[in-house]
Amino acid sequence: MRRLAIVAATVAAVVAGAAAVARAQAPGTEYSVVPAESSITYHLVHKLHHVEGTSHKVEGKARLLPDGKAQVMVRAPAASFDSGNVNRDAHMKEAVDAAKYPWVELKALADGLTPPSTFPTTQKKTFKAQLTFHGVQNVFDVPVEVTWDSPTKVHATTTFPISLDGYKVERPSLMFVKVDDELKLDAKIAFSR
């Protein structure tokens, strides 16, 4: 009986050791979006007023590879942006064809992103991003401020403009005047592992 217990303990130790080695050799450290702490806001300008709509239904993942490369995918439902005006939001959902193109999705890559040795620490990086919106994909550089709160908690913030015409969105109009072509996006995303 004692030998059986020793064999079982040895097997358990070997399995635990193998699992630790597998984790150490994993292709990267994964982080998940914390929806309750994340938001994406759009800013739209018309001659008569400024409109903001915010989504808190953000989801996604980030992977930090051992060589310092970072891979990020973040998305939000196109229908989830709330400007505080139900009629305006219905019109925006129609303008961006939210039923046909249900997601606004950003995929991004960056080099040289490594966890710091002290916390909190902020790093500024430029990510090569691909934004898919209204069925159109465009690639551009995005400035991102990455704040490491701890080894397991990271906040990323960015602000960048996009062209509604560039995404083939029929710009909404008010009193026969269309909104500006530029739509500014602000993203505040929390990640944890």
C-alpha positions in Angstrom: 0.0 0.0 0.0 2.9 2.3 0.9 4.6 1.6 -2.4 1.4 2.4 -4.3 1.2 5.8 -2.5 4.8 6.5 -3.4 4.3 5.6 -7.0 1.1 7.8 -7.1 3.0 10.7 -5.6 5.9 10.3 -8.0 3.5 10.2 -11.0 1.7 13.3 -9.7 5.0 15.1 -9.3 6.1 14.2 -12.9 2.7 15.3 -14.3 2.9 18.6 -12.4 6.5 19.1 -13.6 5.6 18.4 -17.2 2.7 20.8 -17.0 5.0 23.5 -15.6 7.5 22.9 -18.5 4.6 23.1 -21.0 3.5 26.4 -19.5 7.0 27.8 -19.7 7.3 26.7 -23.3 3.9 28.0 -24.3 3.8 30.2 -27.4 2.9 33.4 -25.4 1.2 34.9 -22.4 -2.5 35.4 -23.0 -4.6 38.3 -21.6 -8.3 38.7 -21.9 -10.3 41.9 -22.2 -12.1 42.9 -18.9 -15.4 44.2 -20.3 -16.5 46.0 -17.2 -13.4 48.2 -17.4 -13.3 48.6 -21.2 -15.0 51.0 -23.6 -14.8 52.2 -27.2 -16.2 55.7 -28.0 -16.8 57.3 -31.3 -16.9 61.1 -31.9 -18.7 62.5 -34.8 -19.0 66.2 -35.8 -21.8 68.0 -37.5 -21.9 71.7 -38.1 -24.7 72.0 -35.5 -23.5 69.6 -32.8 -21.0 66.9 -31.7 -22.1 63.3 -31.2 -20.5 60.7 -29.0 -21.5 57.0 -28.8 -19.9 54.5 -26.4 -19.9 50.7 -26.3 -19.0 48.8 -23.1 -19.6 45.4 -24.8 -15.9 45.1 -25.7 -14.3 41.6 -26.0 -11.0 40.3 -27.2 -7.6 38.8 -26.4 -3.9 39.9 -26.4 -0.9 37.6 -26.6 2.6 38.7 -25.5 5.2 36.5 -27.2 8.7 35.8 -25.6 10.4 37.9 -28.3 8.4 41.0 -27.3 5.9 40.9 -30.1 2.3 41.7 -29.1 -0.8 40.4 -30.9 -4.1 42.0 -30.1 -7.7 41.4 -31.2 -10.5 43.6 -29.9 -14.1 43.9 -31.1 -17.5 45.4 -30.2 -20.9 44.9 -31.7 -21.7 47.7 -34.1 -25.2 47.9 -32.6 -23.9 48.4 -29.1 -22.8 52.1 -29.3 -25.1 54.3 -27.2 -25.2 58.1 -27.7 -28.0 58.7 -25.3 -30.5 59.3 -28.1 -32.5 56.3 -29.2 -33.5 57.8 -32.6 -29.9 58.9 -33.4 -28.6 55.4 -32.4 -31.2 53.7 -34.7 -30.1 56.0 -37.5 -26.4 55.2 -36.9 -27.1 51.5 -36.9 -28.8 51.9 -40.2 -26.0 54.0 -41.6 -23.3 51.4 -40.7 -25.5 48.5 -41.7 -25.1 46.9 -38.2 -27.4 44.0 -39.1 -25.2 43.1 -42.1 -21.8 44.0 -40.6 -22.4 43.2 -36.8 -18.8 43.8 -35.6 -16.3 46.5 -35.4 -13.0 44.7 -35.1 -9.4 45.8 -34.6 -6.4 43.4 -35.0 -3.0 44.9 -34.1 0.7 43.9 -33.9 3.6 45.6 -32.2 7.3 44.8 -31.4 9.3 45.5 -28.3 6.5 45.2 -25.7 7.9 43.5 -22.6 6.5 43.4 -19.0 8.5 45.9 -16.8 10.2 45.1 -13.5 8.4 47.8 -11.6 4.7 48.7 -11.5 2.9 50.7 -12.6 4.8 51.5 -15.7 3.6 53.1 -19.0 5.0 52.4 -22.4 4.1 54.2 -25.7 4.1 52.0 -28.7 3.0 52.2 -32.3 0.9 49.2 -33.4 0.3 48.1 -37.0 -3.5 47.8 -37.0 -6.2 46.4 -39.3 -9.7 47.8 -38.6 -12.6 46.0 -40.1 -15.7 48.2 -40.1 -18.8 48.2 -42.4 -17.3 45.2 -44.3 -14.1 47.1 -45.2 -10.6 46.5 -43.9 -8.0 49.2 -43.7 -4.4 49.0 -42.3 -2.7 51.9 -40.6 -0.5 52.7 -37.6 -2.1 53.3 -34.2 -0.4 55.0 -31.2 -1.1 53.1 -28.0 -0.3 53.9 -24.4 0.2 50.7 -22.5 0.1 50.9 -18.7 1.2 47.9 -16.7 -0.6 47.9 -13.4 0.9 44.6 -12.4 2.3 41.5 -14.2 -1.3 40.3 -14.7 -3.2 43.6 -15.3 -2.7 45.9 -18.3 -4.5 49.0 -19.6 -4.2 50.2 -23.2 -5.6 53.5 -24.5 -5.6 54.9 -28.0 -7.2 57.7 -30.0 -7.2 57.7 -33.8 -9.3 59.0 -36.7 -10.9 57.1 -39.5 -12.7 58.2 -42.7 -16.3 57.2 -43.0 -15.9 57.5 -46.8 -12.9 55.2 -46.6 -15.2 52.6 -45.0 -17.9 53.2 -47.6 -20.4 54.5 -44.9 -23.1 56.8 -46.2 -22.6 59.8 -43.9 -25.7 60.6 -41.9 -27.1 64.1 -42.5 -29.1 66.6 -40.4 -31.0 69.5 -42.1 -29.5 68.3 -45.5 -25.9 68.7 -44.1 -23.8 65.6 -43.8 -21.7 64.9 -40.7 -17.9 65.3 -41.2 -16.0 62.5 -42.9 -13.7 62.0 -40.0 -14.9 59.8 -37.1 -12.5 59.7 -34.1 -12.3 56.5 -32.1 -11.2 56.4 -28.4 -10.5 53.0 -26.9 -9.8 52.3 -23.3 -9.2 48.6 -22.9 -8.3 46.6 -19.7 -6.7 43.2 -20.0 -6.0 40.6 -17.4 -4.6 37.1 -17.2 
